Amino acid sequence: MDQPAFLSVIQQHQGILHKLCRLYRDSPEDREDLFQEMIYQLWKSFPSYAGNAKISTWIYRIALNTALAGFRKRRISITYTDALPDIPAPENTGTQQQYQLFAALRQLSDAEKAIIALYLDDFSYQEIAGIIGIAENYVGVKINRIKTKLKNILNASSWTL
C-alpha cells in the first residue's frame, strides 16, 4: 500500500480519529498529540491491512488501542503551587449540547467510551464485539447500561439534550 492510498483512507475516516481524541483527551494539545500518534500507528500498520474487515473497523481497533495505550504509559506528576491556575475557557467548537455530551462521555470508563463510540458510528453488535473482544449478545447489555449511565450523568448535572 502506498502513501496516496493511506492519505485517502485517513481523509475519508478522520472523523473517527477526531471523535476518539475528544473522548479520551481533555485539552486541545493532548488531542492533537493523540491524533498524531494514531496517524503514526495507522501508518505503521497500513502495509499489514489485509482487508479482512472494513477499513473503518481496522481504524477503530488501532485508534482505540493507541488511545488506551497512552493512558497506560502516562506517568502523572503532581506539582504544588501557591496559587490556583487560571481555568481555560471551553473550546468553542460545536454546540453547547455537543460540549455537554462529550463532557458526560468523558466520565465513562475507557471500555464504555469505546463501545458507545462504535455504537454512535452505527457499527453492528457483531462488529463492536469483534473490535472490543466481548460476546456479541453482551454488547446490547453494555450499550443499555451505558445509555442509562449517561442519562444519570446528564440528569445529575441538570444538562438536557
GUPATOR-797642 format. One record per residue: chain; x, y, z of N, C-alpha, C in turn; residue in three letters. Coordinates in steps of 0.001 Angstrom, whole numbers, plus 500000, padded with zeros to 6 digits. Each point is the difference from the previous one (the first is absolute). Layout:
# residues N
{mol:A; n.c1:X; n.c2:Y; n.c3:Z; ca.c1:X; ca.c2:Y; ca.c3:Z; c.c1:X; c.c2:Y; c.c3:Z; type:Ala}
...
# end
This chain:
# residues 161
{mol:A; n.c1:500849; n.c2:498832; n.c3:500000; ca.c1:499151; ca.c2:501168; ca.c3:500000; c.c1:500901; c.c2:501239; c.c3:500000; type:Met}
{mol:A; n.c1:499567; n.c2:501002; n.c3:499315; ca.c1:500841; ca.c2:501180; ca.c3:499834; c.c1:499455; c.c2:501199; c.c3:500768; type:Asp}
{mol:A; n.c1:500799; n.c2:501046; n.c3:500009; ca.c1:499655; ca.c2:501192; ca.c3:500764; c.c1:498714; c.c2:500665; c.c3:499513; type:Gln}
{mol:A; n.c1:499774; n.c2:500171; n.c3:498688; ca.c1:498737; ca.c2:500612; ca.c3:499575; c.c1:498768; c.c2:499205; c.c3:500440; type:Pro}
{mol:A; n.c1:500085; n.c2:498675; n.c3:499979; ca.c1:498874; ca.c2:499180; ca.c3:500449; c.c1:499756; c.c2:500205; c.c3:501494; type:Ala}
{mol:A; n.c1:501094; n.c2:500045; n.c3:500770; ca.c1:499884; ca.c2:500215; ca.c3:501442; c.c1:499368; c.c2:501358; c.c3:500294; type:Phe}
{mol:A; n.c1:500488; n.c2:501037; n.c3:499338; ca.c1:499465; ca.c2:501347; ca.c3:500230; c.c1:498527; c.c2:500081; c.c3:499631; type:Leu}
{mol:A; n.c1:499607; n.c2:499304; n.c3:498962; ca.c1:498597; ca.c2:499974; ca.c3:499592; c.c1:499137; c.c2:499345; c.c3:501075; type:Ser}
{mol:A; n.c1:500478; n.c2:498888; n.c3:500543; ca.c1:499269; ca.c2:499303; ca.c3:501067; c.c1:499873; c.c2:500897; c.c3:501223; type:Val}
{mol:A; n.c1:501090; n.c2:500651; n.c3:500381; ca.c1:499974; ca.c2:500881; ca.c3:501174; c.c1:499044; c.c2:501165; c.c3:499777; type:Ile}
{mol:A; n.c1:500042; n.c2:500579; n.c3:498824; ca.c1:499111; ca.c2:501133; ca.c3:499708; c.c1:498533; c.c2:499581; c.c3:500103; type:Gln}
{mol:A; n.c1:499679; n.c2:498815; n.c3:499508; ca.c1:498615; ca.c2:499523; ca.c3:500027; c.c1:499527; c.c2:499665; c.c3:501408; type:Gln}
{mol:A; n.c1:500927; n.c2:499579; n.c3:500879; ca.c1:499618; ca.c2:499506; ca.c3:501320; c.c1:500567; c.c2:500812; c.c3:501153; type:His}
{mol:A; n.c1:500449; n.c2:501207; n.c3:499746; ca.c1:500607; ca.c2:500784; ca.c3:501071; c.c1:498999; c.c2:500377; c.c3:501088; type:Gln}
{mol:A; n.c1:498729; n.c2:500004; n.c3:499680; ca.c1:498972; ca.c2:500284; ca.c3:501007; c.c1:500043; c.c2:499007; c.c3:501150; type:Gly}
{mol:A; n.c1:500291; n.c2:498738; n.c3:499690; ca.c1:500126; ca.c2:498971; ca.c3:501034; c.c1:501106; c.c2:500393; c.c3:500966; type:Ile}
{mol:A; n.c1:501127; n.c2:500388; n.c3:499442; ca.c1:501159; ca.c2:500351; ca.c3:500826; c.c1:499717; c.c2:501225; c.c3:500861; type:Leu}
{mol:A; n.c1:499394; n.c2:501015; n.c3:499410; ca.c1:499703; ca.c2:501222; ca.c3:500763; c.c1:499018; c.c2:499710; c.c3:501137; type:His}
{mol:A; n.c1:499012; n.c2:499165; n.c3:499730; ca.c1:499023; ca.c2:499682; ca.c3:501038; c.c1:500672; c.c2:499258; c.c3:501157; type:Lys}
{mol:A; n.c1:500848; n.c2:499032; n.c3:499683; ca.c1:500690; ca.c2:499261; ca.c3:501048; c.c1:500942; c.c2:500910; c.c3:500787; type:Leu}
{mol:A; n.c1:500628; n.c2:500930; n.c3:499318; ca.c1:500877; ca.c2:500951; ca.c3:500692; c.c1:499202; c.c2:500837; c.c3:500991; type:Cys}
{mol:A; n.c1:498802; n.c2:500430; n.c3:499598; ca.c1:499155; ca.c2:500789; ca.c3:500909; c.c1:499519; c.c2:499172; c.c3:501181; type:Arg}
{mol:A; n.c1:499793; n.c2:498712; n.c3:499782; ca.c1:499540; ca.c2:499133; ca.c3:501085; c.c1:501097; c.c2:499706; c.c3:501012; type:Leu}
{mol:A; n.c1:501223; n.c2:499846; n.c3:499521; ca.c1:501068; ca.c2:499512; ca.c3:500863; c.c1:500974; c.c2:501067; c.c3:500485; type:Tyr}
{mol:A; n.c1:499910; n.c2:501209; n.c3:499506; ca.c1:500909; ca.c2:501061; ca.c3:500448; c.c1:499203; c.c2:501276; c.c3:500249; type:Arg}
{mol:A; n.c1:500414; n.c2:500748; n.c3:501016; ca.c1:499277; ca.c2:501205; ca.c3:500389; c.c1:500485; c.c2:501258; c.c3:499298; type:Asp}
{mol:A; n.c1:501285; n.c2:500202; n.c3:499922; ca.c1:500506; ca.c2:501264; ca.c3:499450; c.c1:500247; c.c2:499890; c.c3:498495; type:Ser}
{mol:A; n.c1:499919; n.c2:501125; n.c3:499301; ca.c1:500268; ca.c2:499997; ca.c3:498563; c.c1:501400; c.c2:499485; c.c3:499666; type:Pro}
{mol:A; n.c1:500970; n.c2:500321; n.c3:500839; ca.c1:501370; ca.c2:499550; ca.c3:499744; c.c1:500103; c.c2:498481; c.c3:500121; type:Glu}
{mol:A; n.c1:499360; n.c2:499443; n.c3:501018; ca.c1:500016; ca.c2:498549; ca.c3:500179; c.c1:499263; c.c2:499293; c.c3:498869; type:Asp}
{mol:A; n.c1:498915; n.c2:500613; n.c3:499529; ca.c1:499259; ca.c2:499406; ca.c3:498884; c.c1:500849; c.c2:500003; c.c3:498733; type:Arg}
{mol:A; n.c1:500723; n.c2:501087; n.c3:499784; ca.c1:500866; ca.c2:500085; ca.c3:498827; c.c1:501119; c.c2:498959; c.c3:500071; type:Glu}
{mol:A; n.c1:500588; n.c2:499843; n.c3:501175; ca.c1:501050; ca.c2:498995; ca.c3:500182; c.c1:499459; c.c2:498590; c.c3:499753; type:Asp}
{mol:A; n.c1:498822; n.c2:499718; n.c3:500536; ca.c1:499399; ca.c2:498689; ca.c3:499807; c.c1:499682; c.c2:499763; c.c3:498530; type:Leu}
{mol:A; n.c1:499466; n.c2:501017; n.c3:499331; ca.c1:499683; ca.c2:499874; ca.c3:498575; c.c1:501263; c.c2:499641; c.c3:499212; type:Phe}
{mol:A; n.c1:501083; n.c2:500683; n.c3:500284; ca.c1:501260; ca.c2:499719; ca.c3:499296; c.c1:500489; c.c2:498585; c.c3:500297; type:Gln}
{mol:A; n.c1:499864; n.c2:499569; n.c3:501236; ca.c1:500427; ca.c2:498642; ca.c3:500353; c.c1:499128; c.c2:498959; c.c3:499297; type:Glu}
{mol:A; n.c1:498692; n.c2:500273; n.c3:499894; ca.c1:499110; ca.c2:499086; ca.c3:499287; c.c1:500403; c.c2:499891; c.c3:498532; type:Met}
{mol:A; n.c1:500284; n.c2:501136; n.c3:499377; ca.c1:500423; ca.c2:499999; ca.c3:498597; c.c1:501288; c.c2:499189; c.c3:499844; type:Ile}
{mol:A; n.c1:500928; n.c2:500204; n.c3:500900; ca.c1:501271; ca.c2:499274; ca.c3:499944; c.c1:499769; c.c2:498487; c.c3:500112; type:Tyr}
{mol:A; n.c1:499173; n.c2:499593; n.c3:500958; ca.c1:499729; ca.c2:498572; ca.c3:500185; c.c1:499257; c.c2:499409; c.c3:498799; type:Gln}
{mol:A; n.c1:499090; n.c2:500772; n.c3:499432; ca.c1:499296; ca.c2:499538; ca.c3:498800; c.c1:500962; c.c2:499854; c.c3:498826; type:Leu}
{mol:A; n.c1:500908; n.c2:500948; n.c3:499858; ca.c1:500985; ca.c2:499946; ca.c3:498914; c.c1:500891; c.c2:498760; c.c3:500150; type:Trp}
{mol:A; n.c1:500435; n.c2:499734; n.c3:501227; ca.c1:500836; ca.c2:498823; ca.c3:500235; c.c1:499251; c.c2:498704; c.c3:499680; type:Lys}
{mol:A; n.c1:498705; n.c2:499980; n.c3:500274; ca.c1:499201; ca.c2:498790; ca.c3:499816; c.c1:499391; c.c2:499877; c.c3:498611; type:Ser}
{mol:A; n.c1:499997; n.c2:501078; n.c3:499246; ca.c1:499304; ca.c2:500016; ca.c3:498705; c.c1:500478; c.c2:498910; c.c3:499040; type:Phe}
{mol:A; n.c1:501285; n.c2:499738; n.c3:499885; ca.c1:500431; ca.c2:498948; ca.c3:499071; c.c1:499453; c.c2:498616; c.c3:500359; type:Pro}
{mol:A; n.c1:499669; n.c2:499768; n.c3:501262; ca.c1:499503; ca.c2:498689; ca.c3:500409; c.c1:498473; c.c2:499892; c.c3:499928; type:Ser}
{mol:A; n.c1:499316; n.c2:501075; n.c3:499619; ca.c1:498538; ca.c2:499937; ca.c3:499880; c.c1:499653; c.c2:499070; c.c3:498841; type:Tyr}
{mol:A; n.c1:499318; n.c2:498916; n.c3:500315; ca.c1:499714; ca.c2:498965; ca.c3:499004; c.c1:498594; c.c2:500096; c.c3:499425; type:Ala}
{mol:A; n.c1:499192; n.c2:500894; n.c3:500512; ca.c1:498642; ca.c2:500142; ca.c3:499485; c.c1:499035; c.c2:498979; c.c3:500571; type:Gly}
{mol:A; n.c1:500369; n.c2:499324; n.c3:501082; ca.c1:499109; ca.c2:499015; ca.c3:500621; c.c1:498819; c.c2:500649; c.c3:500704; type:Asn}
{mol:A; n.c1:500140; n.c2:501257; n.c3:500341; ca.c1:498936; ca.c2:500766; ca.c3:500654; c.c1:499848; c.c2:501316; c.c3:499245; type:Ala}
{mol:A; n.c1:498897; n.c2:500688; n.c3:500276; ca.c1:499831; ca.c2:501316; ca.c3:499395; c.c1:501140; c.c2:500898; c.c3:500452; type:Lys}
{mol:A; n.c1:500390; n.c2:500920; n.c3:499156; ca.c1:501107; ca.c2:500902; ca.c3:500331; c.c1:499674; c.c2:500813; c.c3:501253; type:Ile}
{mol:A; n.c1:498732; n.c2:500382; n.c3:500179; ca.c1:499626; ca.c2:500773; ca.c3:501184; c.c1:500140; c.c2:499164; c.c3:501268; type:Ser}
{mol:A; n.c1:499727; n.c2:498713; n.c3:499921; ca.c1:500172; ca.c2:499105; ca.c3:501144; c.c1:501477; c.c2:499902; c.c3:500357; type:Thr}
{mol:A; n.c1:500840; n.c2:499845; n.c3:498998; ca.c1:501445; ca.c2:499933; ca.c3:500202; c.c1:500517; c.c2:501296; c.c3:500633; type:Trp}
{mol:A; n.c1:499526; n.c2:501144; n.c3:499503; ca.c1:500413; ca.c2:501301; ca.c3:500544; c.c1:499585; c.c2:500120; c.c3:501460; type:Ile}
{mol:A; n.c1:498742; n.c2:499642; n.c3:500311; ca.c1:499531; ca.c2:500069; ca.c3:501379; c.c1:500867; c.c2:499157; c.c3:500917; type:Tyr}
{mol:A; n.c1:500300; n.c2:498776; n.c3:499573; ca.c1:500780; ca.c2:499102; ca.c3:500848; c.c1:501360; c.c2:500613; c.c3:500339; type:Arg}
{mol:A; n.c1:500693; n.c2:500511; n.c3:499008; ca.c1:501330; ca.c2:500573; ca.c3:500225; c.c1:499896; c.c2:501306; c.c3:500796; type:Ile}
{mol:A; n.c1:499039; n.c2:500839; n.c3:499658; ca.c1:499856; ca.c2:501287; ca.c3:500690; c.c1:499631; c.c2:499802; c.c3:501472; type:Ala}
{mol:A; n.c1:499091; n.c2:499081; n.c3:500293; ca.c1:499632; ca.c2:499734; ca.c3:501387; c.c1:501189; c.c2:499450; c.c3:500784; type:Leu}
{mol:A; n.c1:500722; n.c2:499072; n.c3:499401; ca.c1:501175; ca.c2:499455; ca.c3:500685; c.c1:501033; c.c2:501086; c.c3:500263; type:Asn}
{mol:A; n.c1:500158; n.c2:500916; n.c3:499067; ca.c1:500946; ca.c2:501100; ca.c3:500166; c.c1:499558; c.c2:500922; c.c3:501131; type:Thr}
{mol:A; n.c1:498711; n.c2:500334; n.c3:500035; ca.c1:499479; ca.c2:500878; ca.c3:501058; c.c1:500165; c.c2:499357; c.c3:501369; type:Ala}
{mol:A; n.c1:499691; n.c2:498727; n.c3:500083; ca.c1:500099; ca.c2:499309; ca.c3:501282; c.c1:501448; c.c2:499768; c.c3:500414; type:Leu}
{mol:A; n.c1:500861; n.c2:499729; n.c3:499054; ca.c1:501421; ca.c2:499800; ca.c3:500309; c.c1:500611; c.c2:501280; c.c3:500555; type:Ala}
{mol:A; n.c1:499547; n.c2:501140; n.c3:499532; ca.c1:500499; ca.c2:501275; ca.c3:500506; c.c1:499723; c.c2:500167; c.c3:501477; type:Gly}
{mol:A; n.c1:498844; n.c2:499535; n.c3:500460; ca.c1:499682; ca.c2:500085; ca.c3:501419; c.c1:500879; c.c2:499067; c.c3:500815; type:Phe}
{mol:A; n.c1:500297; n.c2:498830; n.c3:499452; ca.c1:500818; ca.c2:499035; ca.c3:500729; c.c1:501424; c.c2:500494; c.c3:500165; type:Arg}
{mol:A; n.c1:500524; n.c2:500713; n.c3:498994; ca.c1:501379; ca.c2:500460; ca.c3:500019; c.c1:500178; c.c2:501277; c.c3:500813; type:Lys}
{mol:A; n.c1:498967; n.c2:500808; n.c3:500052; ca.c1:500103; ca.c2:501330; ca.c3:500590; c.c1:500253; c.c2:499934; c.c3:501496; type:Arg}
{mol:A; n.c1:501006; n.c2:500708; n.c3:500420; ca.c1:500299; ca.c2:500146; ca.c3:501417; c.c1:499554; c.c2:501406; c.c3:500399; type:Arg}
{mol:A; n.c1:499180; n.c2:500058; n.c3:500993; ca.c1:499474; ca.c2:501293; ca.c3:500422; c.c1:500889; c.c2:500558; c.c3:501096; type:Ile}
{mol:A; n.c1:500469; n.c2:501198; n.c3:499775; ca.c1:500793; ca.c2:500655; ca.c3:501032; c.c1:499150; c.c2:501106; c.c3:500620; type:Ser}
{mol:A; n.c1:500143; n.c2:500126; n.c3:501284; ca.c1:499217; ca.c2:500996; ca.c3:500724; c.c1:500953; c.c2:501073; c.c3:500499; type:Ile}
{mol:A; n.c1:499654; n.c2:501236; n.c3:499690; ca.c1:500778; ca.c2:501120; ca.c3:500520; c.c1:499047; c.c2:500910; c.c3:500765; type:Thr}
{mol:A; n.c1:500505; n.c2:500564; n.c3:501055; ca.c1:499195; ca.c2:500875; ca.c3:500836; c.c1:500449; c.c2:501440; c.c3:499808; type:Tyr}
{mol:A; n.c1:499032; n.c2:500897; n.c3:499931; ca.c1:500301; ca.c2:501420; ca.c3:499866; c.c1:499263; c.c2:500768; c.c3:501081; type:Thr}
{mol:A; n.c1:500401; n.c2:501241; n.c3:500186; ca.c1:499359; ca.c2:500835; ca.c3:501009; c.c1:498674; c.c2:500586; c.c3:499531; type:Asp}
{mol:A; n.c1:499816; n.c2:500087; n.c3:498672; ca.c1:498787; ca.c2:500614; ca.c3:499459; c.c1:499307; c.c2:499012; c.c3:499067; type:Ala}
{mol:A; n.c1:498700; n.c2:500186; n.c3:499868; ca.c1:499246; ca.c2:499168; ca.c3:499069; c.c1:500247; c.c2:500458; c.c3:498568; type:Leu}
{mol:A; n.c1:500124; n.c2:499066; n.c3:499072; ca.c1:500212; ca.c2:500398; ca.c3:498608; c.c1:498710; c.c2:500532; c.c3:499394; type:Pro}
{mol:A; n.c1:500145; n.c2:500799; n.c3:498957; ca.c1:498831; ca.c2:500462; ca.c3:499271; c.c1:499378; c.c2:498815; c.c3:499288; type:Asp}
{mol:A; n.c1:498685; n.c2:499958; n.c3:500008; ca.c1:499298; ca.c2:498916; ca.c3:499323; c.c1:499703; c.c2:500455; c.c3:498581; type:Ile}
{mol:A; n.c1:500457; n.c2:499231; n.c3:499001; ca.c1:499744; ca.c2:500406; ca.c3:498621; c.c1:498519; c.c2:499886; c.c3:499654; type:Pro}
{mol:A; n.c1:499565; n.c2:500858; n.c3:499127; ca.c1:498616; ca.c2:499966; ca.c3:499536; c.c1:499811; c.c2:498764; c.c3:499131; type:Ala}
{mol:A; n.c1:498803; n.c2:499406; n.c3:500022; ca.c1:499771; ca.c2:498839; ca.c3:499147; c.c1:500116; c.c2:500391; c.c3:498531; type:Pro}
{mol:A; n.c1:500354; n.c2:499006; n.c3:499199; ca.c1:500138; ca.c2:500256; ca.c3:498569; c.c1:498662; c.c2:500441; c.c3:499413; type:Glu}
{mol:A; n.c1:500062; n.c2:500803; n.c3:499008; ca.c1:498792; ca.c2:500477; ca.c3:499340; c.c1:499689; c.c2:499194; c.c3:498756; type:Asn}
{mol:A; n.c1:500386; n.c2:498732; n.c3:500001; ca.c1:499676; ca.c2:499149; ca.c3:498871; c.c1:498733; c.c2:499239; c.c3:500329; type:Thr}
{mol:A; n.c1:499047; n.c2:500014; n.c3:499104; ca.c1:498758; ca.c2:499288; ca.c3:500223; c.c1:499016; c.c2:500801; c.c3:500828; type:Gly}
{mol:A; n.c1:498864; n.c2:499397; n.c3:500224; ca.c1:498950; ca.c2:500641; ca.c3:500764; c.c1:500174; c.c2:499718; c.c3:501486; type:Thr}
{mol:A; n.c1:499232; n.c2:500693; n.c3:500804; ca.c1:500022; ca.c2:499778; ca.c3:501442; c.c1:499579; c.c2:498560; c.c3:500311; type:Gln}
{mol:A; n.c1:499050; n.c2:499479; n.c3:499273; ca.c1:499561; ca.c2:498622; ca.c3:500210; c.c1:501125; c.c2:499009; c.c3:499714; type:Gln}
{mol:A; n.c1:500752; n.c2:500257; n.c3:498941; ca.c1:501126; ca.c2:499122; ca.c3:499686; c.c1:501043; c.c2:500063; c.c3:501104; type:Gln}
{mol:A; n.c1:500276; n.c2:501192; n.c3:500487; ca.c1:500961; ca.c2:500160; ca.c3:501086; c.c1:499538; c.c2:499218; c.c3:501226; type:Tyr}
{mol:A; n.c1:498726; n.c2:500115; n.c3:500336; ca.c1:499460; ca.c2:499304; ca.c3:501156; c.c1:500047; c.c2:498482; c.c3:499804; type:Gln}
{mol:A; n.c1:499680; n.c2:499555; n.c3:498799; ca.c1:500031; ca.c2:498567; ca.c3:499724; c.c1:501417; c.c2:499459; c.c3:500129; type:Leu}
{mol:A; n.c1:500983; n.c2:500684; n.c3:499424; ca.c1:501375; ca.c2:499533; ca.c3:500109; c.c1:500499; c.c2:500056; c.c3:501441; type:Phe}
{mol:A; n.c1:499565; n.c2:500989; n.c3:500758; ca.c1:500366; ca.c2:500065; ca.c3:501419; c.c1:499437; c.c2:498795; c.c3:500738; type:Ala}
{mol:A; n.c1:498766; n.c2:499624; n.c3:499686; ca.c1:499396; ca.c2:498819; ca.c3:500624; c.c1:500698; c.c2:498724; c.c3:499530; type:Ala}
{mol:A; n.c1:500310; n.c2:499918; n.c3:498716; ca.c1:500671; ca.c2:498817; ca.c3:499461; c.c1:501379; c.c2:499791; c.c3:500622; type:Leu}
{mol:A; n.c1:500695; n.c2:501094; n.c3:500308; ca.c1:501328; ca.c2:499881; ca.c3:500606; c.c1:499939; c.c2:499437; c.c3:501419; type:Arg}
{mol:A; n.c1:498823; n.c2:499990; n.c3:500608; ca.c1:499852; ca.c2:499434; ca.c3:501341; c.c1:499843; c.c2:498480; c.c3:499971; type:Gln}
{mol:A; n.c1:499820; n.c2:499439; n.c3:498819; ca.c1:499872; ca.c2:498552; ca.c3:499868; c.c1:501367; c.c2:499335; c.c3:500107; type:Leu}
{mol:A; n.c1:500001; n.c2:498710; n.c3:500270; ca.c1:501258; ca.c2:499246; ca.c3:500019; c.c1:500514; c.c2:499888; c.c3:498566; type:Ser}
{mol:A; n.c1:501260; n.c2:499625; n.c3:499851; ca.c1:500580; ca.c2:499871; ca.c3:498663; c.c1:499235; c.c2:498988; c.c3:499154; type:Asp}
{mol:A; n.c1:499632; n.c2:498889; n.c3:500589; ca.c1:499255; ca.c2:498972; ca.c3:499259; c.c1:498624; c.c2:500527; c.c3:499571; type:Ala}
{mol:A; n.c1:499335; n.c2:500722; n.c3:500887; ca.c1:498690; ca.c2:500564; ca.c3:499674; c.c1:500113; c.c2:501032; c.c3:498883; type:Glu}
{mol:A; n.c1:501038; n.c2:500827; n.c3:500038; ca.c1:500218; ca.c2:500986; ca.c3:498938; c.c1:500170; c.c2:499315; c.c3:498656; type:Lys}
{mol:A; n.c1:500775; n.c2:498937; n.c3:499990; ca.c1:500254; ca.c2:499281; ca.c3:498752; c.c1:498711; c.c2:499427; c.c3:499433; type:Ala}
{mol:A; n.c1:499203; n.c2:499376; n.c3:500847; ca.c1:498752; ca.c2:499374; ca.c3:499545; c.c1:499029; c.c2:501051; c.c3:499484; type:Ile}
{mol:A; n.c1:499815; n.c2:501084; n.c3:500730; ca.c1:499016; ca.c2:501003; ca.c3:499589; c.c1:500464; c.c2:500737; c.c3:498744; type:Ile}
{mol:A; n.c1:501307; n.c2:500202; n.c3:499851; ca.c1:500504; ca.c2:500650; ca.c3:498787; c.c1:499695; c.c2:499146; c.c3:498775; type:Ala}
{mol:A; n.c1:500218; n.c2:498712; n.c3:500109; ca.c1:499694; ca.c2:499098; ca.c3:498885; c.c1:498501; c.c2:499955; c.c3:499729; type:Leu}
{mol:A; n.c1:499206; n.c2:499960; n.c3:501055; ca.c1:498551; ca.c2:499977; ca.c3:499864; c.c1:499490; c.c2:501264; c.c3:499301; type:Tyr}
{mol:A; n.c1:500534; n.c2:501148; n.c3:500392; ca.c1:499574; ca.c2:501269; ca.c3:499403; c.c1:500412; c.c2:500111; c.c3:498534; type:Leu}
{mol:A; n.c1:501000; n.c2:499233; n.c3:499600; ca.c1:500411; ca.c2:499971; ca.c3:498598; c.c1:499311; c.c2:498884; c.c3:499226; type:Asp}
{mol:A; n.c1:498934; n.c2:499456; n.c3:500558; ca.c1:499154; ca.c2:498998; ca.c3:499339; c.c1:500705; c.c2:498693; c.c3:499682; type:Asp}
{mol:A; n.c1:500962; n.c2:499611; n.c3:500829; ca.c1:500586; ca.c2:498682; ca.c3:499851; c.c1:499000; c.c2:498980; c.c3:500537; type:Phe}
{mol:A; n.c1:499954; n.c2:498814; n.c3:499372; ca.c1:499093; ca.c2:498952; ca.c3:500461; c.c1:500517; c.c2:499417; c.c3:501307; type:Ser}
{mol:A; n.c1:499129; n.c2:499310; n.c3:500709; ca.c1:500414; ca.c2:499362; ca.c3:501243; c.c1:501124; c.c2:499000; c.c3:499724; type:Tyr}
{mol:A; n.c1:499918; n.c2:499308; n.c3:498885; ca.c1:501031; ca.c2:499032; ca.c3:499633; c.c1:501346; c.c2:500698; c.c3:499795; type:Gln}
{mol:A; n.c1:499987; n.c2:501143; n.c3:499303; ca.c1:501235; ca.c2:500745; ca.c3:499774; c.c1:500561; c.c2:500548; c.c3:501312; type:Glu}
{mol:A; n.c1:499131; n.c2:500525; n.c3:500845; ca.c1:500439; ca.c2:500530; ca.c3:501297; c.c1:500624; c.c2:498879; c.c3:500822; type:Ile}
{mol:A; n.c1:499358; n.c2:498857; n.c3:500021; ca.c1:500516; ca.c2:498851; ca.c3:500752; c.c1:501385; c.c2:499608; c.c3:499501; type:Ala}
{mol:A; n.c1:500186; n.c2:500000; n.c3:498687; ca.c1:501290; ca.c2:499642; ca.c3:499424; c.c1:501098; c.c2:500988; c.c3:500345; type:Gly}
{mol:A; n.c1:499672; n.c2:501283; n.c3:499999; ca.c1:500999; ca.c2:501032; ca.c3:500294; c.c1:500347; c.c2:500015; c.c3:501484; type:Ile}
{mol:A; n.c1:498989; n.c2:499933; n.c3:500852; ca.c1:500196; ca.c2:500122; ca.c3:501437; c.c1:500481; c.c2:498690; c.c3:500618; type:Ile}
{mol:A; n.c1:499542; n.c2:498883; n.c3:499429; ca.c1:500404; ca.c2:498705; ca.c3:500534; c.c1:499048; c.c2:499451; c.c3:501049; type:Gly}
{mol:A; n.c1:498697; n.c2:500280; n.c3:499823; ca.c1:498993; ca.c2:499453; ca.c3:500908; c.c1:498979; c.c2:499244; c.c3:499160; type:Ile}
{mol:A; n.c1:499141; n.c2:499232; n.c3:500663; ca.c1:498969; ca.c2:499238; ca.c3:499301; c.c1:498979; c.c2:500954; c.c3:499383; type:Ala}
{mol:A; n.c1:499501; n.c2:499613; n.c3:498837; ca.c1:499055; ca.c2:500845; ca.c3:499269; c.c1:498741; c.c2:500283; c.c3:500807; type:Glu}
{mol:A; n.c1:499453; n.c2:499001; n.c3:500699; ca.c1:498775; ca.c2:500234; ca.c3:500768; c.c1:500247; c.c2:500899; c.c3:501213; type:Asn}
{mol:A; n.c1:501251; n.c2:500110; n.c3:500442; ca.c1:500328; ca.c2:500873; ca.c3:501124; c.c1:500090; c.c2:501463; c.c3:499569; type:Tyr}
{mol:A; n.c1:500209; n.c2:500238; n.c3:498715; ca.c1:500098; ca.c2:501369; ca.c3:499489; c.c1:498711; c.c2:500768; c.c3:500279; type:Val}
{mol:A; n.c1:498853; n.c2:499384; n.c3:499712; ca.c1:498712; ca.c2:500659; ca.c3:500239; c.c1:499791; c.c2:500334; c.c3:501466; type:Gly}
{mol:A; n.c1:500388; n.c2:499088; n.c3:500865; ca.c1:499883; ca.c2:500226; ca.c3:501443; c.c1:500857; c.c2:501198; c.c3:500403; type:Val}
{mol:A; n.c1:501250; n.c2:500019; n.c3:499526; ca.c1:500909; ca.c2:501097; ca.c3:500339; c.c1:499477; c.c2:501336; c.c3:499473; type:Lys}
{mol:A; n.c1:499479; n.c2:500013; n.c3:498784; ca.c1:499491; ca.c2:501245; ca.c3:499413; c.c1:498831; c.c2:500538; c.c3:500827; type:Ile}
{mol:A; n.c1:499100; n.c2:499138; n.c3:500404; ca.c1:498871; ca.c2:500453; ca.c3:500820; c.c1:500474; c.c2:500552; c.c3:501342; type:Asn}
{mol:A; n.c1:500978; n.c2:499353; n.c3:500600; ca.c1:500541; ca.c2:500487; ca.c3:501269; c.c1:500692; c.c2:501352; c.c3:499814; type:Arg}
{mol:A; n.c1:500718; n.c2:500148; n.c3:498906; ca.c1:500697; ca.c2:501262; ca.c3:499727; c.c1:498990; c.c2:501120; c.c3:499780; type:Ile}
{mol:A; n.c1:498935; n.c2:499727; n.c3:499252; ca.c1:498957; ca.c2:501007; ca.c3:499771; c.c1:499395; c.c2:500451; c.c3:501330; type:Lys}
{mol:A; n.c1:499720; n.c2:499046; n.c3:500874; ca.c1:499436; ca.c2:500329; ca.c3:501313; c.c1:500977; c.c2:500841; c.c3:500800; type:Thr}
{mol:A; n.c1:501261; n.c2:499614; n.c3:499962; ca.c1:501027; ca.c2:500746; ca.c3:500735; c.c1:500109; c.c2:501428; c.c3:499471; type:Lys}
{mol:A; n.c1:499975; n.c2:500168; n.c3:498667; ca.c1:500062; ca.c2:501339; ca.c3:499408; c.c1:498793; c.c2:500839; c.c3:500400; type:Leu}
{mol:A; n.c1:498819; n.c2:499396; n.c3:499994; ca.c1:498796; ca.c2:500730; ca.c3:500426; c.c1:500153; c.c2:500484; c.c3:501440; type:Lys}
{mol:A; n.c1:500512; n.c2:499123; n.c3:500856; ca.c1:500190; ca.c2:500374; ca.c3:501402; c.c1:501030; c.c2:501116; c.c3:500142; type:Asn}
{mol:A; n.c1:501087; n.c2:499931; n.c3:499241; ca.c1:501027; ca.c2:501047; ca.c3:500049; c.c1:499410; c.c2:501330; c.c3:499557; type:Ile}
{mol:A; n.c1:499277; n.c2:499974; n.c3:498888; ca.c1:499430; ca.c2:501237; ca.c3:499461; c.c1:498912; c.c2:500555; c.c3:500913; type:Leu}
{mol:A; n.c1:499182; n.c2:499127; n.c3:500568; ca.c1:498954; ca.c2:500472; ca.c3:500918; c.c1:500587; c.c2:500547; c.c3:501282; type:Asn}
{mol:A; n.c1:501052; n.c2:499383; n.c3:500509; ca.c1:500635; ca.c2:500467; ca.c3:501231; c.c1:500640; c.c2:501352; c.c3:499816; type:Ala}
{mol:A; n.c1:500404; n.c2:500269; n.c3:498797; ca.c1:500652; ca.c2:501282; ca.c3:499708; c.c1:499005; c.c2:501033; c.c3:499508; type:Ser}
{mol:A; n.c1:498733; n.c2:499653; n.c3:499983; ca.c1:498935; ca.c2:500878; ca.c3:499507; c.c1:500197; c.c2:500352; c.c3:498537; type:Ser}
{mol:A; n.c1:500653; n.c2:499115; n.c3:499254; ca.c1:500186; ca.c2:500214; ca.c3:498569; c.c1:498889; c.c2:499290; c.c3:499268; type:Trp}
{mol:A; n.c1:499576; n.c2:500573; n.c3:498935; ca.c1:498992; ca.c2:499362; ca.c3:499178; c.c1:500486; c.c2:499960; c.c3:498565; type:Thr}
{mol:A; n.c1:499662; n.c2:498927; n.c3:499358; ca.c1:500338; ca.c2:499885; ca.c3:498572; c.c1:498755; c.c2:500053; c.c3:499174; type:Leu}
# end
